[in-house]
Amino acid sequence: MSEQGYTPTVAYLGPEASFTHVAATHLFGTDGLVPQPTIPDCIEAVTEGRVAYAIVPLENALEGSVPMTIDYLFHGSELFINAEISIPIEQHMMVNEKWKDSLEQLESVRSHPHALAQCHKYLQYHYRRIPLIQTTSTAAAAKYISENPELCIAAIGNSLAAKKYGLHIAEKNIHDFHFNHTRFVVLSMRKGQLEVHGHSELPKTTFMVKLPEDDRSGVLHQILSVFAWRKLNLSKIESRPMKTGLGNYFFIIDVLENEEHPMMKGALEELAALNVTVRSFGTYFSYEQKPSR
Ligand SMILES: O=C(O)C(=O)Cc1ccccc1
């Protein structure tokens, strides 16, 4: 049961033991979690009201944004962000028990594209000519190899997945850089903060900002000044393609303030006066799962 006194249903990028599952459990506990095969399926489940929330990966410290989430969230969704959680990511290489001493026969390595990219140097060095096959999640890769024990293939994922799917960890911590964290967002059809114990002090608000049609010079500078002179601290700005032609971008801007704050209201009014289109994804708090050691 959550702190709200009921158990909400939560769609997450599954299957069980994905990193998203770990993030979901940290915020919601183990009840009410509904695995989905893909990120669009999570977004659809919450948009259609089949679940109260969805939790999906948004951004990784090594690889940047998760394009699938950005595409579905920022291009036409009606969802809001209710919380974010950052968790440390440790990637391990796992195989079926029967292949643990025959890794020279490895035919392919499977994982989520972000996980393969996070271990690219390792794979390049140790398994240079082995095909890398992308899966919808790290746990989906682990599940697949556990269901196909006759194949000499490996998966990259977390230790929970190795345990859940009965796999042998052939090599631990194969991610190329030590500081590997991923940020997940909790989404729903309603604005408002998910109130769980232990959140950040500062609230965060995410905006999607579209520049005016007239393409006048200095407009991005004007937008940034709107926040700067009010001392509204941005924690992120990212440009993404509008998908309407080369050179057309929108911006994702995170501001460390509640959108109801008078300074934020003033900033939004000034942006409107500059003909800048702003869509707010709401104000929410950040959570963090500490590394286990
Ligand atoms: O594949 C998973 O387990 C996910 O939850 C997505 C992901 C992949 C790689 C790093 C963090 C999250």
The ligand as an ORCA input file, in Angstrom:
! r2SCAN-3c Opt
* xyz 0 1
  O      16.336     -2.270    -19.973
  C      16.015     -2.003    -18.797
  O      16.194     -2.779    -17.855
  C      15.406     -0.693    -18.533
  O      14.721     -0.524    -17.574
  C      15.816      0.423    -19.463
  C      17.219      0.772    -19.120
  C      18.255      0.269    -19.878
  C      19.570      0.594    -19.548
  C      19.820      1.404    -18.446
  C      18.776      1.882    -17.689
  C      17.469      1.564    -18.028
*
